[in-house]
Amino acid sequence: MSDRIEIERRTQQFNQLVEAHNADVEKNLSQKPGPSQQDAEAAGSLTRSVRSLAVSKGISPIEAEKIEASAPDAATASLQQDNLLLQRRVEALQNSEQNLKQRLNQTTVLLDQERRRNATLKGA
């Protein structure tokens, strides 16, 4: 009987640690800032740098536009950050789901054990 109590206590402790970890991960992900004004200015600066470099190297305006179009802009960076944030949230939810499945399986096993014990006691 004391073994079962110890197993339940440790299982509960483990589950609390996992929930705290998942909450910390979710909190850290939600605190990440989006693209700032500084990022937008850096992207604009990069575009101007690409354009001036292309002109100084004698590249045609059409080729310079192609190079400029391939340079990352603030919108693309923002979408990439949002995508990464969503991926991390999915991972956190998958961890929570896995934890809940483990808890359900443990509870099912304990319930089956209790039913067997009760059946044995009724038969005695």
Backbone as ProteinMPNN parsed JSONL, in Angstrom:
{"seq_chain_A": "MSDRIEIERRTQQFNQLVEAHNADVEKNLSQKPGPSQQDAEAAGSLTRSVRSLAVSKGISPIEAEKIEASAPDAATASLQQDNLLLQRRVEALQNSEQNLKQRLNQTTVLLDQERRRNATLKGA", "coords_chain_A": {"N_chain_A": [[0.822, -1.184, 0.0], [1.938, 1.272, 0.808], [3.822, 1.545, -1.165], [2.308, 2.093, -3.434], [1.255, 4.577, -2.738], [3.615, 6.05, -2.667], [4.379, 5.867, -5.352], [2.268, 7.259, -6.568], [2.678, 9.782, -5.407], [5.199, 10.487, -6.426], [4.645, 10.432, -9.15], [2.795, 12.505, -9.33], [4.467, 14.612, -8.582], [6.318, 14.564, -10.698], [4.586, 15.187, -12.822], [3.851, 17.79, -12.125], [6.307, 19.082, -12.404], [6.713, 18.805, -15.176], [4.52, 20.262, -16.14], [5.178, 22.79, -15.145], [7.545, 23.253, -16.551], [6.575, 23.278, -19.216], [4.907, 25.502, -19.032], [6.82, 27.498, -18.577], [8.227, 27.392, -21.007], [6.219, 28.163, -22.789], [5.734, 30.739, -21.814], [8.213, 32.001, -22.295], [8.26, 31.881, -25.079], [6.092, 33.493, -25.751], [6.996, 35.947, -24.957], [8.903, 36.775, -26.72], [10.009, 39.377, -28.737], [8.449, 40.961, -31.555], [9.326, 41.92, -34.954], [11.168, 44.872, -34.88], [11.256, 48.482, -35.176], [13.86, 48.999, -35.636], [14.703, 46.679, -36.94], [13.296, 46.958, -39.335], [14.501, 49.255, -40.339], [17.076, 48.282, -40.678], [16.651, 46.388, -42.668], [15.884, 48.085, -44.767], [18.23, 49.524, -45.05], [19.9, 47.475, -45.872], [18.791, 46.918, -48.364], [19.313, 49.336, -49.706], [22.099, 49.218, -49.655], [22.61, 46.965, -51.228], [21.622, 47.88, -53.673], [23.34, 50.109, -54.192], [25.807, 48.836, -54.283], [25.446, 47.171, -56.465], [25.205, 49.066, -58.536], [27.744, 50.249, -58.413], [29.3, 48.145, -59.233], [28.669, 47.905, -61.83], [26.404, 46.539, -62.638], [23.407, 45.831, -64.371], [20.305, 47.715, -64.094], [18.071, 46.001, -64.051], [19.119, 43.522, -63.273], [20.032, 44.339, -60.771], [17.615, 44.815, -59.479], [16.651, 42.203, -59.329], [18.506, 41.059, -57.574], [18.039, 42.657, -55.38], [15.41, 41.953, -54.821], [15.787, 39.41, -53.874], [16.921, 39.821, -51.437], [16.41, 39.607, -47.928], [13.479, 40.929, -46.42], [11.763, 43.009, -43.989], [9.154, 42.081, -43.636], [9.295, 39.395, -44.429], [11.1, 38.451, -42.515], [9.557, 38.85, -40.244], [7.433, 37.068, -40.71], [8.866, 34.689, -40.685], [9.715, 34.645, -38.014], [7.223, 34.516, -36.726], [6.375, 32.043, -37.677], [8.296, 30.353, -36.531], [7.713, 30.798, -33.828], [5.129, 29.724, -33.693], [5.735, 27.049, -34.303], [7.216, 26.35, -32.03], [5.243, 26.607, -30.094], [3.536, 24.562, -30.893], [5.208, 22.396, -30.349], [5.345, 22.625, -27.545], [2.666, 22.145, -26.896], [2.461, 19.53, -27.847], [4.186, 18.276, -26.063], [2.732, 18.638, -23.712], [0.465, 17.144, -24.375], [1.602, 14.577, -24.597], [2.403, 14.225, -21.954], [-0.105, 14.207, -20.675], [-1.185, 11.889, -21.808], [0.552, 9.963, -20.724], [-0.071, 10.253, -18.017], [-2.754, 9.455, -18.08], [-2.476, 6.777, -18.883], [-1.04, 5.767, -16.68], [-2.914, 6.142, -14.657], [-4.932, 4.458, -15.575], [-3.67, 1.968, -15.381], [-3.313, 1.857, -12.591], [-6.012, 1.839, -11.82], [-6.875, -0.596, -12.954], [-5.304, -2.347, -11.429], [-6.388, -1.876, -8.9], [-9.019, -2.76, -9.304], [-8.539, -5.497, -9.751], [-7.526, -6.182, -7.242], [-9.772, -5.658, -5.666], [-11.542, -7.543, -6.748], [-10.264, -9.88, -6.002], [-10.43, -9.669, -3.216], [-13.218, -9.798, -2.868], [-13.706, -12.365, -3.702], [-12.509, -13.849, -1.713]], "CA_chain_A": [[0.0, 0.0, 0.0], [2.8, 2.452, 0.861], [4.482, 1.675, -2.478], [1.365, 2.755, -4.327], [1.205, 5.981, -2.326], [4.877, 6.659, -3.113], [4.308, 5.984, -6.824], [1.345, 8.359, -6.87], [3.317, 11.031, -5.006], [6.26, 10.812, -7.395], [3.988, 10.726, -10.433], [2.245, 13.853, -9.214], [5.609, 15.526, -8.572], [6.815, 14.605, -12.074], [3.61, 15.908, -13.64], [3.955, 19.203, -11.788], [7.535, 19.585, -13.032], [6.483, 18.902, -16.622], [3.612, 21.386, -16.372], [5.932, 24.024, -14.903], [8.465, 23.41, -17.681], [5.796, 23.687, -20.388], [4.453, 26.884, -18.807], [7.983, 28.365, -18.793], [8.498, 27.44, -22.446], [5.159, 28.973, -23.401], [5.959, 32.12, -21.384], [9.371, 32.514, -23.025], [7.9, 32.052, -26.484], [5.169, 34.615, -25.922], [7.687, 37.194, -24.64], [9.835, 37.156, -27.785], [9.477, 40.544, -29.442], [8.323, 40.91, -33.005], [10.308, 42.775, -35.613], [11.091, 46.245, -34.392], [11.571, 49.545, -36.127], [15.284, 48.843, -35.938], [14.785, 45.636, -37.957], [12.815, 47.522, -40.599], [15.54, 50.154, -40.828], [18.202, 47.452, -41.127], [16.265, 45.807, -43.953], [15.959, 49.169, -45.743], [19.655, 49.804, -45.24], [20.445, 46.383, -46.677], [18.31, 47.116, -49.731], [20.085, 50.44, -50.299], [23.474, 48.741, -49.844], [22.614, 46.072, -52.4], [21.437, 48.714, -54.859], [24.538, 50.915, -54.47], [26.874, 47.908, -54.663], [25.179, 46.732, -57.84], [25.525, 50.173, -59.431], [29.199, 50.442, -58.44], [29.912, 47.014, -59.94], [28.273, 47.972, -63.234], [25.312, 45.604, -62.907], [22.263, 46.528, -64.948], [19.216, 47.949, -63.136], [17.19, 44.817, -63.979], [19.82, 42.549, -62.42], [20.057, 44.893, -59.416], [16.289, 44.581, -58.894], [16.569, 40.78, -58.995], [19.315, 40.864, -56.361], [17.323, 43.358, -54.312], [14.219, 41.163, -54.492], [16.19, 38.216, -53.123], [17.353, 40.23, -50.093], [15.296, 39.451, -46.987], [12.897, 42.174, -45.936], [11.2, 42.944, -42.636], [7.946, 41.25, -43.645], [9.734, 38.002, -44.468], [11.672, 38.15, -41.204], [8.44, 38.77, -39.313], [6.734, 35.807, -40.968], [9.724, 33.599, -40.223], [9.641, 34.641, -36.549], [5.901, 34.012, -36.36], [6.379, 30.612, -37.984], [9.104, 29.707, -35.499], [6.946, 30.88, -32.588], [4.048, 28.739, -33.784], [6.332, 25.719, -34.208], [7.559, 26.117, -30.617], [3.99, 26.393, -29.365], [3.091, 23.209, -31.236], [6.052, 21.475, -29.573], [4.926, 22.69, -26.143], [1.381, 21.452, -26.798], [2.721, 18.105, -28.007], [4.734, 17.82, -24.786], [1.604, 18.561, -22.773], [-0.353, 16.005, -24.788], [2.33, 13.367, -24.225], [2.317, 14.124, -20.497], [-1.467, 13.803, -20.336], [-1.327, 10.477, -22.185], [1.257, 9.175, -19.718], [-0.862, 10.284, -16.788], [-3.932, 8.632, -18.31], [-2.045, 5.378, -18.862], [-0.705, 5.413, -15.295], [-4.167, 6.066, -13.914], [-5.611, 3.249, -16.047], [-2.973, 0.833, -14.773], [-3.671, 1.839, -11.165], [-7.417, 1.44, -11.732], [-6.923, -2.042, -13.213], [-4.753, -3.014, -10.256], [-7.379, -1.745, -7.831], [-10.14, -3.659, -9.636], [-8.086, -6.872, -9.497], [-7.464, -6.329, -5.79], [-11.159, -5.744, -5.167], [-12.108, -8.834, -7.17], [-9.622, -10.886, -5.158], [-10.993, -9.553, -1.887], [-14.598, -10.26, -2.912], [-13.664, -13.812, -3.863], [-11.938, -14.496, -0.524]], "C_chain_A": [[0.871, 1.255, 0.0], [3.555, 2.651, -0.452], [3.592, 2.426, -3.45], [1.28, 4.244, -4.0], [2.458, 6.711, -2.797], [4.888, 6.846, -4.627], [3.408, 7.149, -7.208], [1.964, 9.706, -6.535], [4.377, 11.448, -6.026], [5.687, 11.133, -8.771], [3.427, 12.14, -10.423], [3.365, 14.9, -9.253], [6.178, 15.682, -9.988], [5.88, 15.427, -12.958], [3.65, 17.406, -13.367], [5.198, 19.822, -12.425], [7.353, 19.769, -14.538], [5.572, 20.086, -16.934], [4.325, 22.718, -16.165], [6.89, 24.303, -16.057], [7.712, 23.904, -18.917], [5.297, 25.119, -20.245], [5.604, 27.862, -19.031], [8.301, 28.501, -20.275], [7.481, 28.337, -23.135], [5.354, 30.454, -23.064], [7.116, 32.746, -22.156], [9.045, 32.763, -24.488], [6.993, 33.263, -26.682], [5.843, 35.95, -25.637], [8.655, 37.624, -25.735], [9.238, 38.31, -28.572], [9.393, 40.293, -30.944], [9.361, 41.804, -33.639], [10.1, 44.226, -35.191], [11.351, 47.229, -35.527], [13.014, 49.422, -36.568], [15.48, 47.775, -37.023], [14.359, 46.171, -39.322], [13.86, 48.457, -41.199], [16.74, 49.377, -41.354], [17.893, 46.827, -42.482], [16.333, 46.86, -45.058], [17.4, 49.523, -46.06], [20.299, 48.732, -46.111], [20.039, 46.539, -48.139], [19.096, 48.229, -50.43], [21.529, 50.004, -50.574], [23.585, 47.845, -51.059], [22.516, 46.892, -53.677], [22.714, 49.489, -55.2], [25.717, 50.017, -54.871], [26.697, 47.447, -56.106], [25.551, 47.819, -58.84], [27.039, 50.349, -59.543], [29.911, 49.312, -59.186], [29.498, 46.964, -61.409], [27.184, 46.973, -63.594], [24.117, 46.4, -63.409], [21.16, 46.703, -63.904], [18.285, 46.746, -62.984], [17.821, 43.757, -63.079], [19.857, 43.038, -60.972], [18.711, 44.673, -58.722], [16.12, 43.117, -58.508], [17.336, 40.481, -57.708], [18.589, 41.474, -55.169], [16.108, 42.552, -53.865], [14.582, 39.932, -53.683], [16.67, 38.549, -51.719], [16.175, 40.12, -49.136], [14.783, 40.816, -46.529], [12.254, 41.953, -44.572], [9.965, 42.049, -42.588], [8.311, 39.772, -43.642], [10.305, 37.596, -43.118], [10.569, 37.993, -40.166], [7.686, 37.455, -39.47], [7.558, 34.615, -40.486], [9.693, 33.506, -38.704], [8.305, 34.092, -36.072], [5.812, 32.508, -36.574], [7.14, 29.841, -36.915], [8.363, 29.694, -34.164], [5.824, 29.84, -32.583], [4.586, 27.313, -33.689], [6.677, 25.388, -32.757], [6.305, 25.889, -29.778], [3.439, 25.003, -29.642], [3.9, 22.186, -30.438], [5.631, 21.456, -28.108], [3.595, 21.962, -25.949], [1.543, 19.942, -26.971], [3.314, 17.516, -26.736], [3.624, 17.666, -23.753], [0.717, 17.36, -23.093], [0.305, 14.691, -24.371], [2.25, 13.143, -22.717], [0.929, 13.657, -20.061], [-1.72, 12.336, -20.684], [-0.645, 9.577, -21.164], [0.462, 9.119, -18.424], [-2.101, 9.415, -16.916], [-3.58, 7.151, -18.253], [-1.721, 4.928, -17.446], [-1.969, 5.249, -14.462], [-4.941, 4.808, -14.296], [-4.984, 2.006, -15.423], [-3.333, 0.724, -13.296], [-5.119, 1.398, -10.959], [-7.567, -0.059, -11.953], [-6.394, -2.834, -12.017], [-5.757, -2.998, -9.1], [-8.569, -2.661, -8.074], [-9.763, -5.112, -9.375], [-8.038, -7.148, -8.0], [-8.856, -6.491, -5.195], [-11.804, -7.081, -5.527], [-11.542, -9.968, -6.308], [-10.215, -10.866, -3.755], [-12.444, -10.046, -1.833], [-14.666, -11.773, -3.001], [-13.199, -14.53, -2.614], [-12.945, -14.74, 0.564]], "O_chain_A": [[0.58, 2.205, -0.727], [3.892, 3.778, -0.815], [4.056, 3.287, -4.196], [1.237, 5.075, -4.907], [2.384, 7.846, -3.268], [5.354, 7.87, -5.125], [3.757, 7.94, -8.083], [1.802, 10.668, -7.285], [4.443, 12.608, -6.433], [6.195, 12.008, -9.472], [3.571, 12.881, -11.395], [3.22, 15.947, -9.883], [6.481, 16.793, -10.422], [6.33, 16.26, -13.745], [3.498, 18.205, -14.291], [5.152, 20.946, -12.925], [7.789, 20.771, -15.104], [5.822, 20.829, -17.883], [4.104, 23.666, -16.919], [7.034, 25.447, -16.489], [8.157, 24.836, -19.587], [5.264, 25.867, -21.222], [5.405, 28.932, -19.605], [8.609, 29.595, -20.75], [7.84, 29.172, -23.965], [5.166, 31.319, -23.919], [7.018, 33.883, -22.618], [9.503, 33.746, -25.071], [7.119, 33.978, -27.676], [5.32, 36.992, -26.032], [9.179, 38.736, -25.682], [8.095, 38.235, -29.024], [10.163, 39.519, -31.512], [10.191, 42.386, -32.941], [8.974, 44.724, -35.159], [11.625, 46.85, -36.666], [13.355, 49.702, -37.717], [16.314, 47.936, -37.914], [14.986, 45.872, -40.338], [14.082, 48.459, -42.409], [17.349, 49.762, -42.352], [18.767, 46.743, -43.345], [16.788, 46.568, -46.164], [17.743, 49.789, -47.212], [21.128, 49.027, -46.972], [20.847, 46.319, -49.041], [19.494, 48.091, -51.586], [22.111, 50.372, -51.594], [24.539, 47.948, -51.831], [23.233, 46.639, -54.645], [23.126, 49.525, -56.359], [26.531, 50.403, -55.71], [27.66, 47.346, -56.867], [26.148, 47.53, -59.877], [27.561, 50.571, -60.636], [31.006, 49.509, -59.713], [29.929, 46.078, -62.147], [27.061, 46.599, -64.76], [23.848, 47.503, -62.934], [21.083, 45.937, -62.943], [17.767, 46.502, -61.894], [17.15, 43.167, -62.233], [19.729, 42.238, -60.046], [18.663, 44.381, -57.527], [15.516, 42.812, -57.48], [16.859, 39.732, -56.855], [18.533, 40.884, -54.09], [15.811, 42.477, -52.673], [13.773, 39.454, -52.888], [16.812, 37.651, -50.889], [15.057, 40.496, -49.487], [15.563, 41.737, -46.285], [12.213, 40.83, -44.07], [9.754, 41.336, -41.606], [7.696, 38.983, -42.925], [10.019, 36.502, -42.631], [10.635, 37.111, -39.309], [7.342, 36.807, -38.482], [7.015, 33.651, -39.946], [9.649, 32.404, -38.156], [8.252, 33.3, -35.132], [5.243, 31.788, -35.754], [6.682, 28.797, -36.45], [8.384, 28.692, -33.45], [5.603, 29.161, -31.58], [3.961, 26.458, -33.061], [6.452, 24.265, -32.307], [6.309, 25.071, -28.859], [2.933, 24.339, -28.737], [3.342, 21.222, -29.912], [5.567, 20.39, -27.495], [3.411, 21.249, -24.963], [0.846, 19.163, -26.32], [2.99, 16.388, -26.363], [3.583, 16.684, -23.011], [0.273, 16.648, -22.192], [-0.363, 13.797, -23.852], [2.054, 12.018, -22.258], [0.806, 12.808, -19.178], [-2.393, 11.626, -19.937], [-1.196, 8.546, -20.778], [0.337, 8.06, -17.809], [-2.468, 8.713, -15.973], [-4.301, 6.361, -17.644], [-2.088, 3.822, -17.05], [-2.075, 4.322, -13.658], [-5.541, 4.163, -13.435], [-5.694, 1.098, -14.989], [-3.623, -0.366, -12.802], [-5.414, 0.661, -10.018], [-8.302, -0.724, -11.223], [-6.961, -3.859, -11.64], [-5.94, -4.002, -8.413], [-9.074, -3.277, -7.135], [-10.566, -5.877, -8.84], [-8.455, -8.212, -7.542], [-9.088, -7.344, -4.337], [-12.519, -7.676, -4.72], [-12.26, -10.896, -5.935], [-10.473, -11.918, -3.17], [-12.849, -10.653, -0.842], [-15.571, -12.395, -2.445], [-13.471, -15.721, -2.462], [-12.599, -15.277, 1.617]]}, "name": "protein", "num_of_chains": 1, "seq": "MSDRIEIERRTQQFNQLVEAHNADVEKNLSQKPGPSQQDAEAAGSLTRSVRSLAVSKGISPIEAEKIEASAPDAATASLQQDNLLLQRRVEALQNSEQNLKQRLNQTTVLLDQERRRNATLKGA"}
